[in-house]
Amino acid sequence: GKRGDPPLFGFNLSPRQGRRLRLTAANADRPVRLQASVDAELIEGASDLVEAVLPGTDLAHQEIWVLGHLSEPGARDNASGCCVCLELARVLKTLTENGSLPPLRRTIRFLHAAEVNGYLPYLHERQHELGNVVAGLCADSVAQDFGACGGAMVFFRSPEQNASFTDGLTQLLLETVAEMPGQCFSADHYAGFPWRTEPFFGNDAFIADGFFDVPTPQVSAWPDRYYHSNLDTVDQISPSVLGRSAAVMGAFLHVLSSAGEREGAWLAGLAAQDWKVRICTRVRDAFTVTAGGERTLSGIHHLGLQAEDAVEQCRRLAPGSAHLADCIAGLVAELSNFAALESGSVAAALGLVPPEPSEPMTGAAGLDSVPKRLRWKYPSRGSITPGAAQALDDLASSHGLDPRRVWPWINGRRTVGEILARLQFGGRALPEALLGCLELFQRERLVSDGRQGLNTRVLTAATQTRPVSVTSN
């Protein structure tokens, strides 16, 4: 648990001890009670973080991060992710130095620490540099033998509240690599590479949250028959899956490390295609359900807004490019029209009233401001004043606006009006309620207007990171 939670104890059992306890519980005629004596204390400690760098050239101040956690000792979870990072660093260095690939423009930084929490002190240390981190990649459980362990490769998409162009690129790379012949990766010509998509999961891809705003795809094998057990051994590593995963990750890293104006326009186009497919899927599903037509129309509009977010994010690849800005503006208008047309076709087919075209929510007092979160997680009730806690409760009861819904949509780039538009799906939000909520957040120093730094209390952990750095020159 967390500091301040009711104290609980935990312990490890051998398989034999576990079987004995389960048998005891199964045969008992009353609940089995355990008694434990715990001699422990919570103290400050250290958690190592290893980083290695492939320096960029003209855009070296910008970075692509690769996160592969060290905290689990299994072969698949996560020796496979760490080993693939080592090989990617070696191969990218070799191929760029011998001219087989163009030089890296952006720096690629490999980070290895305890899962999630091990990265927090490092993020705190570099909080003012996060704006230079263009994208990330999560390397976790990437070499599973699906015949032995079950499962498939799962691409966990970006969070709904911070849609990203990296989804379209990752899906294209997975499709391409999955279609390549087996002999390209191992002696087993029949080894398959099944994969599917799932919603955002988190894990080390947590930096994709709008607070950090580092789009970070995660492609991991799941489920795993031997997950988090001593049966996660090297004999269940698939060379073919390992090779295909490395190909996807290596291509992703080089594309984004080298991307400029032209590649930014291409990636924006990929993002637009990705979201058009998602909108069309929602349209298809509208004809296979018996109710909820109005929600479908609202959902299509909501997907259109996320599509715009994903395309807009490509600006970070060439922020000074007028050509890229024009390309993105054209795609945003196209996506807005596409969502409206698809919504209209569903309304006509189902006999519903088509939605009225919505105008951007701008101009009114406060709607053009850009709030910025000062902490990652939504604050606990005990971390804000009683008056603010009650006022937030009142907003939820009187206006139907749950402040927890507002929180993840604040990413330091959206205006209040844009947040308001995105809150219309899955609930209702009135301008005065949202502005009142944000005013309370700001009064409690949870949100700023973007000119302040991060709240250091949020990223302070019970551990301190001790970096161990390796730089390739």
Secondary structure as a PSIPRED ss2 file (coil, helix, strand):
# PSIPRED VFORMAT (PSIPRED V4.0)

   1 G C   1.000  0.000  0.000
   2 K C   1.000  0.000  0.000
   3 R C   1.000  0.000  0.000
   4 G C   1.000  0.000  0.000
   5 D C   1.000  0.000  0.000
   6 P C   1.000  0.000  0.000
   7 P C   1.000  0.000  0.000
   8 L C   1.000  0.000  0.000
   9 F C   1.000  0.000  0.000
  10 G C   1.000  0.000  0.000
  11 F C   1.000  0.000  0.000
  12 N C   1.000  0.000  0.000
  13 L C   1.000  0.000  0.000
  14 S C   1.000  0.000  0.000
  15 P H   0.000  1.000  0.000
  16 R H   0.000  1.000  0.000
  17 Q H   0.000  1.000  0.000
  18 G H   0.000  1.000  0.000
  19 R H   0.000  1.000  0.000
  20 R H   0.000  1.000  0.000
  21 L H   0.000  1.000  0.000
  22 R H   0.000  1.000  0.000
  23 L H   0.000  1.000  0.000
  24 T H   0.000  1.000  0.000
  25 A H   0.000  1.000  0.000
  26 A H   0.000  1.000  0.000
  27 N H   0.000  1.000  0.000
  28 A C   1.000  0.000  0.000
  29 D C   1.000  0.000  0.000
  30 R C   1.000  0.000  0.000
  31 P C   1.000  0.000  0.000
  32 V C   1.000  0.000  0.000
  33 R C   1.000  0.000  0.000
  34 L C   1.000  0.000  0.000
  35 Q C   1.000  0.000  0.000
  36 A C   1.000  0.000  0.000
  37 S C   1.000  0.000  0.000
  38 V C   1.000  0.000  0.000
  39 D C   1.000  0.000  0.000
  40 A C   1.000  0.000  0.000
  41 E C   1.000  0.000  0.000
  42 L C   1.000  0.000  0.000
  43 I C   1.000  0.000  0.000
  44 E C   1.000  0.000  0.000
  45 G E   0.000  0.000  1.000
  46 A E   0.000  0.000  1.000
  47 S E   0.000  0.000  1.000
  48 D E   0.000  0.000  1.000
  49 L E   0.000  0.000  1.000
  50 V E   0.000  0.000  1.000
  51 E E   0.000  0.000  1.000
  52 A E   0.000  0.000  1.000
  53 V E   0.000  0.000  1.000
  54 L E   0.000  0.000  1.000
  55 P C   1.000  0.000  0.000
  56 G C   1.000  0.000  0.000
  57 T C   1.000  0.000  0.000
  58 D C   1.000  0.000  0.000
  59 L E   0.000  0.000  1.000
  60 A E   0.000  0.000  1.000
  61 H E   0.000  0.000  1.000
  62 Q E   0.000  0.000  1.000
  63 E E   0.000  0.000  1.000
  64 I E   0.000  0.000  1.000
  65 W E   0.000  0.000  1.000
  66 V E   0.000  0.000  1.000
  67 L E   0.000  0.000  1.000
  68 G C   1.000  0.000  0.000
  69 H C   1.000  0.000  0.000
  70 L C   1.000  0.000  0.000
  71 S C   1.000  0.000  0.000
  72 E C   1.000  0.000  0.000
  73 P C   1.000  0.000  0.000
  74 G E   0.000  0.000  1.000
  75 A C   1.000  0.000  0.000
  76 R C   1.000  0.000  0.000
  77 D C   1.000  0.000  0.000
  78 N E   0.000  0.000  1.000
  79 A H   0.000  1.000  0.000
  80 S H   0.000  1.000  0.000
  81 G H   0.000  1.000  0.000
  82 C H   0.000  1.000  0.000
  83 C H   0.000  1.000  0.000
  84 V H   0.000  1.000  0.000
  85 C H   0.000  1.000  0.000
  86 L H   0.000  1.000  0.000
  87 E H   0.000  1.000  0.000
  88 L H   0.000  1.000  0.000
  89 A H   0.000  1.000  0.000
  90 R H   0.000  1.000  0.000
  91 V H   0.000  1.000  0.000
  92 L H   0.000  1.000  0.000
  93 K H   0.000  1.000  0.000
  94 T H   0.000  1.000  0.000
  95 L H   0.000  1.000  0.000
  96 T H   0.000  1.000  0.000
  97 E H   0.000  1.000  0.000
  98 N C   1.000  0.000  0.000
  99 G C   1.000  0.000  0.000
 100 S C   1.000  0.000  0.000
 101 L C   1.000  0.000  0.000
 102 P C   1.000  0.000  0.000
 103 P C   1.000  0.000  0.000
 104 L C   1.000  0.000  0.000
 105 R C   1.000  0.000  0.000
 106 R E   0.000  0.000  1.000
 107 T E   0.000  0.000  1.000
 108 I E   0.000  0.000  1.000
 109 R E   0.000  0.000  1.000
 110 F E   0.000  0.000  1.000
 111 L E   0.000  0.000  1.000
 112 H E   0.000  0.000  1.000
 113 A C   1.000  0.000  0.000
 114 A C   1.000  0.000  0.000
 115 E C   1.000  0.000  0.000
 116 V C   1.000  0.000  0.000
 117 N H   0.000  1.000  0.000
 118 G H   0.000  1.000  0.000
 119 Y H   0.000  1.000  0.000
 120 L H   0.000  1.000  0.000
 121 P H   0.000  1.000  0.000
 122 Y H   0.000  1.000  0.000
 123 L H   0.000  1.000  0.000
 124 H H   0.000  1.000  0.000
 125 E H   0.000  1.000  0.000
 126 R C   1.000  0.000  0.000
 127 Q H   0.000  1.000  0.000
 128 H H   0.000  1.000  0.000
 129 E H   0.000  1.000  0.000
 130 L H   0.000  1.000  0.000
 131 G H   0.000  1.000  0.000
 132 N H   0.000  1.000  0.000
 133 V E   0.000  0.000  1.000
 134 V E   0.000  0.000  1.000
 135 A E   0.000  0.000  1.000
 136 G E   0.000  0.000  1.000
 137 L E   0.000  0.000  1.000
 138 C E   0.000  0.000  1.000
 139 A C   1.000  0.000  0.000
 140 D C   1.000  0.000  0.000
 141 S C   1.000  0.000  0.000
 142 V C   1.000  0.000  0.000
 143 A C   1.000  0.000  0.000
 144 Q E   0.000  0.000  1.000
 145 D C   1.000  0.000  0.000
 146 F H   0.000  1.000  0.000
 147 G H   0.000  1.000  0.000
 148 A H   0.000  1.000  0.000
 149 C H   0.000  1.000  0.000
 150 G C   1.000  0.000  0.000
 151 G C   1.000  0.000  0.000
 152 A E   0.000  0.000  1.000
 153 M E   0.000  0.000  1.000
 154 V E   0.000  0.000  1.000
 155 F E   0.000  0.000  1.000
 156 F E   0.000  0.000  1.000
 157 R C   1.000  0.000  0.000
 158 S C   1.000  0.000  0.000
 159 P C   1.000  0.000  0.000
 160 E H   0.000  1.000  0.000
 161 Q H   0.000  1.000  0.000
 162 N H   0.000  1.000  0.000
 163 A C   1.000  0.000  0.000
 164 S C   1.000  0.000  0.000
 165 F C   1.000  0.000  0.000
 166 T H   0.000  1.000  0.000
 167 D H   0.000  1.000  0.000
 168 G H   0.000  1.000  0.000
 169 L H   0.000  1.000  0.000
 170 T H   0.000  1.000  0.000
 171 Q H   0.000  1.000  0.000
 172 L H   0.000  1.000  0.000
 173 L H   0.000  1.000  0.000
 174 L H   0.000  1.000  0.000
 175 E H   0.000  1.000  0.000
 176 T H   0.000  1.000  0.000
 177 V H   0.000  1.000  0.000
 178 A H   0.000  1.000  0.000
 179 E H   0.000  1.000  0.000
 180 M C   1.000  0.000  0.000
 181 P C   1.000  0.000  0.000
 182 G H   0.000  1.000  0.000
 183 Q H   0.000  1.000  0.000
 184 C H   0.000  1.000  0.000
 185 F C   1.000  0.000  0.000
 186 S C   1.000  0.000  0.000
 187 A C   1.000  0.000  0.000
 188 D C   1.000  0.000  0.000
 189 H C   1.000  0.000  0.000
 190 Y C   1.000  0.000  0.000
 191 A C   1.000  0.000  0.000
 192 G C   1.000  0.000  0.000
 193 F C   1.000  0.000  0.000
 194 P C   1.000  0.000  0.000
 195 W E   0.000  0.000  1.000
 196 R E   0.000  0.000  1.000
 197 T E   0.000  0.000  1.000
 198 E E   0.000  0.000  1.000
 199 P C   1.000  0.000  0.000
 200 F C   1.000  0.000  0.000
 201 F C   1.000  0.000  0.000
 202 G C   1.000  0.000  0.000
 203 N H   0.000  1.000  0.000
 204 D H   0.000  1.000  0.000
 205 A H   0.000  1.000  0.000
 206 F H   0.000  1.000  0.000
 207 I H   0.000  1.000  0.000
 208 A H   0.000  1.000  0.000
 209 D C   1.000  0.000  0.000
 210 G C   1.000  0.000  0.000
 211 F C   1.000  0.000  0.000
 212 F C   1.000  0.000  0.000
 213 D C   1.000  0.000  0.000
 214 V C   1.000  0.000  0.000
 215 P C   1.000  0.000  0.000
 216 T C   1.000  0.000  0.000
 217 P C   1.000  0.000  0.000
 218 Q E   0.000  0.000  1.000
 219 V E   0.000  0.000  1.000
 220 S E   0.000  0.000  1.000
 221 A E   0.000  0.000  1.000
 222 W E   0.000  0.000  1.000
 223 P C   1.000  0.000  0.000
 224 D C   1.000  0.000  0.000
 225 R C   1.000  0.000  0.000
 226 Y C   1.000  0.000  0.000
 227 Y C   1.000  0.000  0.000
 228 H C   1.000  0.000  0.000
 229 S C   1.000  0.000  0.000
 230 N C   1.000  0.000  0.000
 231 L C   1.000  0.000  0.000
 232 D C   1.000  0.000  0.000
 233 T C   1.000  0.000  0.000
 234 V H   0.000  1.000  0.000
 235 D H   0.000  1.000  0.000
 236 Q H   0.000  1.000  0.000
 237 I E   0.000  0.000  1.000
 238 S C   1.000  0.000  0.000
 239 P H   0.000  1.000  0.000
 240 S H   0.000  1.000  0.000
 241 V H   0.000  1.000  0.000
 242 L H   0.000  1.000  0.000
 243 G H   0.000  1.000  0.000
 244 R H   0.000  1.000  0.000
 245 S H   0.000  1.000  0.000
 246 A H   0.000  1.000  0.000
 247 A H   0.000  1.000  0.000
 248 V H   0.000  1.000  0.000
 249 M H   0.000  1.000  0.000
 250 G H   0.000  1.000  0.000
 251 A H   0.000  1.000  0.000
 252 F H   0.000  1.000  0.000
 253 L H   0.000  1.000  0.000
 254 H H   0.000  1.000  0.000
 255 V H   0.000  1.000  0.000
 256 L H   0.000  1.000  0.000
 257 S H   0.000  1.000  0.000
 258 S H   0.000  1.000  0.000
 259 A C   1.000  0.000  0.000
 260 G C   1.000  0.000  0.000
 261 E H   0.000  1.000  0.000
 262 R H   0.000  1.000  0.000
 263 E H   0.000  1.000  0.000
 264 G H   0.000  1.000  0.000
 265 A H   0.000  1.000  0.000
 266 W H   0.000  1.000  0.000
 267 L H   0.000  1.000  0.000
 268 A H   0.000  1.000  0.000
 269 G H   0.000  1.000  0.000
 270 L H   0.000  1.000  0.000
 271 A H   0.000  1.000  0.000
 272 A H   0.000  1.000  0.000
 273 Q H   0.000  1.000  0.000
 274 D H   0.000  1.000  0.000
 275 W H   0.000  1.000  0.000
 276 K H   0.000  1.000  0.000
 277 V H   0.000  1.000  0.000
 278 R H   0.000  1.000  0.000
 279 I H   0.000  1.000  0.000
 280 C H   0.000  1.000  0.000
 281 T H   0.000  1.000  0.000
 282 R H   0.000  1.000  0.000
 283 V H   0.000  1.000  0.000
 284 R H   0.000  1.000  0.000
 285 D H   0.000  1.000  0.000
 286 A H   0.000  1.000  0.000
 287 F C   1.000  0.000  0.000
 288 T C   1.000  0.000  0.000
 289 V C   1.000  0.000  0.000
 290 T C   1.000  0.000  0.000
 291 A C   1.000  0.000  0.000
 292 G C   1.000  0.000  0.000
 293 G H   0.000  1.000  0.000
 294 E H   0.000  1.000  0.000
 295 R H   0.000  1.000  0.000
 296 T H   0.000  1.000  0.000
 297 L H   0.000  1.000  0.000
 298 S H   0.000  1.000  0.000
 299 G H   0.000  1.000  0.000
 300 I H   0.000  1.000  0.000
 301 H H   0.000  1.000  0.000
 302 H H   0.000  1.000  0.000
 303 L H   0.000  1.000  0.000
 304 G H   0.000  1.000  0.000
 305 L H   0.000  1.000  0.000
 306 Q H   0.000  1.000  0.000
 307 A H   0.000  1.000  0.000
 308 E H   0.000  1.000  0.000
 309 D H   0.000  1.000  0.000
 310 A H   0.000  1.000  0.000
 311 V H   0.000  1.000  0.000
 312 E H   0.000  1.000  0.000
 313 Q H   0.000  1.000  0.000
 314 C H   0.000  1.000  0.000
 315 R H   0.000  1.000  0.000
 316 R H   0.000  1.000  0.000
 317 L H   0.000  1.000  0.000
 318 A C   1.000  0.000  0.000
 319 P C   1.000  0.000  0.000
 320 G C   1.000  0.000  0.000
 321 S C   1.000  0.000  0.000
 322 A H   0.000  1.000  0.000
 323 H H   0.000  1.000  0.000
 324 L H   0.000  1.000  0.000
 325 A H   0.000  1.000  0.000
 326 D H   0.000  1.000  0.000
 327 C H   0.000  1.000  0.000
 328 I H   0.000  1.000  0.000
 329 A H   0.000  1.000  0.000
 330 G H   0.000  1.000  0.000
 331 L H   0.000  1.000  0.000
 332 V H   0.000  1.000  0.000
 333 A H   0.000  1.000  0.000
 334 E H   0.000  1.000  0.000
 335 L H   0.000  1.000  0.000
 336 S H   0.000  1.000  0.000
 337 N H   0.000  1.000  0.000
 338 F H   0.000  1.000  0.000
 339 A H   0.000  1.000  0.000
 340 A H   0.000  1.000  0.000
 341 L H   0.000  1.000  0.000
 342 E H   0.000  1.000  0.000
 343 S H   0.000  1.000  0.000
 344 G H   0.000  1.000  0.000
 345 S H   0.000  1.000  0.000
 346 V H   0.000  1.000  0.000
 347 A H   0.000  1.000  0.000
 348 A H   0.000  1.000  0.000
 349 A H   0.000  1.000  0.000
 350 L H   0.000  1.000  0.000
 351 G C   1.000  0.000  0.000
 352 L C   1.000  0.000  0.000
 353 V C   1.000  0.000  0.000
 354 P C   1.000  0.000  0.000
 355 P C   1.000  0.000  0.000
 356 E C   1.000  0.000  0.000
 357 P C   1.000  0.000  0.000
 358 S C   1.000  0.000  0.000
 359 E C   1.000  0.000  0.000
 360 P C   1.000  0.000  0.000
 361 M C   1.000  0.000  0.000
 362 T C   1.000  0.000  0.000
 363 G C   1.000  0.000  0.000
 364 A C   1.000  0.000  0.000
 365 A C   1.000  0.000  0.000
 366 G C   1.000  0.000  0.000
 367 L C   1.000  0.000  0.000
 368 D C   1.000  0.000  0.000
 369 S C   1.000  0.000  0.000
 370 V C   1.000  0.000  0.000
 371 P C   1.000  0.000  0.000
 372 K E   0.000  0.000  1.000
 373 R E   0.000  0.000  1.000
 374 L C   1.000  0.000  0.000
 375 R C   1.000  0.000  0.000
 376 W C   1.000  0.000  0.000
 377 K C   1.000  0.000  0.000
 378 Y C   1.000  0.000  0.000
 379 P C   1.000  0.000  0.000
 380 S C   1.000  0.000  0.000
 381 R H   0.000  1.000  0.000
 382 G H   0.000  1.000  0.000
 383 S H   0.000  1.000  0.000
 384 I C   1.000  0.000  0.000
 385 T C   1.000  0.000  0.000
 386 P H   0.000  1.000  0.000
 387 G H   0.000  1.000  0.000
 388 A H   0.000  1.000  0.000
 389 A H   0.000  1.000  0.000
 390 Q H   0.000  1.000  0.000
 391 A H   0.000  1.000  0.000
 392 L H   0.000  1.000  0.000
 393 D H   0.000  1.000  0.000
 394 D H   0.000  1.000  0.000
 395 L H   0.000  1.000  0.000
 396 A H   0.000  1.000  0.000
 397 S H   0.000  1.000  0.000
 398 S H   0.000  1.000  0.000
 399 H H   0.000  1.000  0.000
 400 G C   1.000  0.000  0.000
 401 L C   1.000  0.000  0.000
 402 D C   1.000  0.000  0.000
 403 P H   0.000  1.000  0.000
 404 R H   0.000  1.000  0.000
 405 R H   0.000  1.000  0.000
 406 V H   0.000  1.000  0.000
 407 W H   0.000  1.000  0.000
 408 P H   0.000  1.000  0.000
 409 W H   0.000  1.000  0.000
 410 I C   1.000  0.000  0.000
 411 N C   1.000  0.000  0.000
 412 G C   1.000  0.000  0.000
 413 R C   1.000  0.000  0.000
 414 R C   1.000  0.000  0.000
 415 T C   1.000  0.000  0.000
 416 V H   0.000  1.000  0.000
 417 G H   0.000  1.000  0.000
 418 E H   0.000  1.000  0.000
 419 I H   0.000  1.000  0.000
 420 L H   0.000  1.000  0.000
 421 A H   0.000  1.000  0.000
 422 R H   0.000  1.000  0.000
 423 L C   1.000  0.000  0.000
 424 Q C   1.000  0.000  0.000
 425 F C   1.000  0.000  0.000
 426 G C   1.000  0.000  0.000
 427 G C   1.000  0.000  0.000
 428 R C   1.000  0.000  0.000
 429 A C   1.000  0.000  0.000
 430 L C   1.000  0.000  0.000
 431 P H   0.000  1.000  0.000
 432 E H   0.000  1.000  0.000
 433 A H   0.000  1.000  0.000
 434 L H   0.000  1.000  0.000
 435 L H   0.000  1.000  0.000
 436 G H   0.000  1.000  0.000
 437 C H   0.000  1.000  0.000
 438 L H   0.000  1.000  0.000
 439 E H   0.000  1.000  0.000
 440 L H   0.000  1.000  0.000
 441 F H   0.000  1.000  0.000
 442 Q H   0.000  1.000  0.000
 443 R H   0.000  1.000  0.000
 444 E C   1.000  0.000  0.000
 445 R C   1.000  0.000  0.000
 446 L C   1.000  0.000  0.000
 447 V E   0.000  0.000  1.000
 448 S E   0.000  0.000  1.000
 449 D C   1.000  0.000  0.000
 450 G C   1.000  0.000  0.000
 451 R C   1.000  0.000  0.000
 452 Q C   1.000  0.000  0.000
 453 G C   1.000  0.000  0.000
 454 L C   1.000  0.000  0.000
 455 N C   1.000  0.000  0.000
 456 T H   0.000  1.000  0.000
 457 R H   0.000  1.000  0.000
 458 V H   0.000  1.000  0.000
 459 L H   0.000  1.000  0.000
 460 T C   1.000  0.000  0.000
 461 A C   1.000  0.000  0.000
 462 A C   1.000  0.000  0.000
 463 T E   0.000  0.000  1.000
 464 Q E   0.000  0.000  1.000
 465 T E   0.000  0.000  1.000
 466 R E   0.000  0.000  1.000
 467 P E   0.000  0.000  1.000
 468 V E   0.000  0.000  1.000
 469 S E   0.000  0.000  1.000
 470 V E   0.000  0.000  1.000
 471 T E   0.000  0.000  1.000
 472 S C   1.000  0.000  0.000
 473 N C   1.000  0.000  0.000
